[in-house]
Amino acid sequence: MNKEKMLVEAIRDGSVLDHIPSDRLFQIVSLLHLEELTTPITIGNNLQSTRHERKGIIKLADHFFSPEEIDKIALLAPEVHINVIRDYKVIEKRQVSLPIEVRGFVRCPNPKCITSAEPVTTYFHVSRAADGRGVLECHYCGRKTRAEEAELL
């Protein structure tokens, strides 16, 4: 790799979120509660990208994403790639994919939904819109909302 182009330090072990749309980077930082981690974190935004005009990147030393974290990331930015790093080498590289369903971390936008009035865990079926973005449909009331507009709990 060209050392003149390296903008962030390499990590020994951990995860890298790459190809994050710049306008969603800080939503993902907040969503994952990265401020609570005690391991080194590198966040870069508005970096040059061949896929997007600009992109964001998050490097997390000694942190590997849970399936629930990956589902949350996919809802906000389905174009994100996750790289798993071991001993400074990428051992796995994959694009996140929209989950089939999500439970408990998205609020239904319908104030008349049972999940707004009763202690019921939210449950949504996920589909893909024509533009590739996620669409959430509440299992209980049928209200649909775009994933990037959903209020996360």
Buried (B, 14 or more C-beta within 10 A) or exposed (E): EEEEEEEEEEBEBBBBBBBBBBEBBEBBBEBBEBEEEEEEBBBBBEBEBEEBEBBBBBBBBBBEBEEEBBBBBBBBBBBBBBBBBEEEEEEEEEEBEBBEEBEEBBBBBBEEBBBBEEEEEBBBBBEEEEEEBBBBBBBBBEBBBEBBEBEBE
